[in-house]
Amino acid sequence: MLKRAAFVIACLLCMAAGPALAEEKVLLNGIDANYPPFAYVDQSGKPSGFDVDAVDWIAAKMGFKVKHVPVDWDGIIPNLLAKKIDFICSGMTITAERSEKVNFTAPYWEVKNVFVTKKDSALKAEEIYGKEVTVGMQAGTSEAKWMADEKEKQGWKFTIKLYDSAPMAIEDLVNGRLDAAAMNYPPARDAEKKRPVQIVGIFGEVEPFGAAVRKEDKELLDTLNKGFELLKADPYWEELIAKHLNK
């Protein structure tokens, strides 16, 4: 009887634990696998960067588990809408066009856009618009859309060549296949420290970054907003900035 009673109790405990285990869901954060220093996959194959560390802290603080999933940037919002990922925190600019499809958290960072040339190039930022040069940009980005729209409006002469990532544009720039590259300041600064390239000027407007969720996921949006609020008030925020952005 004692063994039978113990077995019944064990079964009841398992039944009670079942719903709790079922509720322990891992949220998937879609990231750009090659957007240092905000999000990238390091040499060991591990997701890393400012946004990755920030979301890990928020997940621990707000009581959920998270996995960072590399997704092609050009299709990252369609992947979110198709429920292949749960949210996006990977240096995504808040734009009116994107806001028609997803909801954004309050901005957590701002960046400017810059032109990059080879270290030994004499090409100046203000000369790029009027010359028949080739400028590399990452496909699917807000800065690439701005540049294409303005190019058509202003009749600028340069040609835009699109890449899967900003570092790929830098690679072609270094190898002489581009005259310049255009991107957000953080990956440009990262490239400037590692490759024979230089930042030569700015373009466009300052861009606010936010995390994106599906329109119906209001609870997750509130959770992320609260998480960023707590993170910014914590000393770890300044540690993250020093670690990833102020090198």
N, C-alpha and C positions, 0 to 999 in steps of 0.2 A: 504493500500500500504506500509505503514511504517513497519508493522509487516511482510509483505511478503518480503520486502527488507532485513529486519534483519535476516529472516530465510535463505534467499539466501546467505547472507554474512557469516552466521554461517556455512552453508554447505560448502562454499568455504574454510573457515578456517580449517574445519575438513579434507577436501580433501588435503589441503596443508600440514597439520600436519601428515596425514597418512603415507607418505613415511618416515618421520623422526622417527615416532614411530616404524615403521617396521624395521628401521636400528638399533634401540637400542637393540642390541643383548647381551645376557649374555653369556660370555665365561665360559666354564666348565673346571676347573683345577682338574685333577685327583690326589688324594693324598693317601698315605699309612695311614690308620686310626690308626696305632699303631707304629709310628716311632718317639718318642720324642727324642730330643726337636725340630726336624725340622717340623714334621707334625703329628698330632694326633687328636682324638676327645676327648674333655674334658668331665668331669662328667656331665655337663649340656647338652651334645650332640652337642656342638658347635666345628667346626674345629678350631684348634689353632696351634701354633708353629712358628718357625722362618720363614719357607717358606710361610706359610699362611699369616703372617703379611707383609712379603716382597711383595708378590703378591698383597695384598690389597692396599699397598702404590703405587705400580707401576700402578695398574688399575686406581686409582684415579688421578695419575699424567698424565697418557697417555690417559685418557678419555674413558675408557671402564668399563663395569661392569663384575664382576667375582663371580662365585659360586664354592666352593670347594667340590668336590664329592669323598667320600671314595670309593676306588676300590681295590680289591684283588691284591696285588703286582705282583703275578705270572702272572696275565693276564692284567696288566695295559697297556702295549704297544699294545697288540691286541685290547683292548678297544679304544685306541687312533686311531689306523688304521681303526677301524670300525666306527669312528666318533661318538662314544658314549660320548667322552670327547674331548675337543679342544686342550689341552696341558697338560704336566705333570711338575709340580714343587714340588718335594717332596723328596729331598735328593737322586736324581738319579745320579749314576755314569756314566760319559761319557766313553763308551767303543767302540772299533772298531766294535764289533758284533751288538750292538744297533744302531750305526751310519749307518749301512747298511739299516736300516728300517726307522729311523727318523733323523731329524736334531736337533742339540743341540745349545743352546746359548753358548756364551763364558763362561768358568767356573766362577762361583761366589763364590765357597767355595771348600776347600780341606779337606779330612779326612784321618786318618790312621786306620788300622784294628788291633784289639786287641783280646787277649784271656782273658776270665773271668772265675774264679773259685769261689767256696764257700769261705767265709772269713776264715774258719778254715782249708782249704785244704793246703796240703804241695806240691801239684802238681805244677811244674814249667813249664813255656811256652816251654822251649827247650826239656822237657821230653815228651810232648804230642805227638810229631811226631812218636816216637819209641815205644810207649806203646799201649796196646790193651784197649784203653779207648773210651768213646763215647762223641762226641763233637756236640753240637746243633748249628744250623745255620738257618737263614731265607731263605726259598725257593725263587728262582728267583732273588737273589742278585748277584752282580758281585763278591763279596767276596766268596760266596758259590761256584760259578763256578770256581774261581781261586783255591780254596782249593781242589775241586774234581779233577781238571785237574792235579794239582801238586801232589796230593796224588797218582794218577795213575802213574805219571812219576817217582816219588821218591820211590814208594813202601812203603809209610807210613802205619803204622799198625792200626791207630785209625779208628773208625767208625763215619761217619757223619749221624746225624739225623736231618731231615729238619722240620721246623715249619713255620706257616703262618706269624709270626712276631718275632722280637728279644726279646720282653718282654715275649713271650710265652716260649722261650728257657730259659730265666732267671728263670721263674717260675719253670720249671722242674729241673733246676740246684739247686735251693734253696731246692726243695723237694727231692733231692737225686737221681733223675732219669737220670742225666747227670754228667759226670766228669768235663766237661768244656763247655763253650759256646764261639763262635767266631763271632765277629760283628764289625761294625764301632765304632770308639771311642765315638761319642756323645751319642748314646743310652746306651753304656756300662758305661759311666761316669754318666749318669742319673740313671742307675740301682745301681751303686756303692753308690750313695748318699741316696738311698731309701731302698735297700735290703742288706742282709748280704752276699755280694759278693765283689770280689776284681779283679782289672785288674792286670794281671801278666806278660804281655809281648805283643809284636806286631808281626804281620805277614804280608806277602804280600807287596804291594806297596801303596804309597799315592794315593788316589782316588779323581779326580776332579768331583764336582757336576755341573750339568747344567740342564736347563729346556729343555724339548723335545717337538717338534711339528712335524706334518706330513710334508713330503718332499715338498708338493706343497704349504704349508702355509708360503711362504717367507715373506709376509707382517707382519704376526704375529711374526715370528722370529725376524724381524727387530725391531718391537715394544717392544718385551721383552728384546732384547739386549740393546736398548736405555733406557728402564726403569731401568734395572740393573745398567747401567752406571750412570744415574742420582741418583739412590738410594745410590750407593757407594760414591758419592760426597756430599751427604746430611748428616747432623748430625744424622739423624734418623737411619742410618746404624749402627753406633756405639751403639746407644740405643738398637737396636735389638740384637746385639752381647752380650751386657751386660745383657739384659733381658733373653735371651734363652740359650746362649752358655757359658757364663762366671760365672754361678752361683756357 
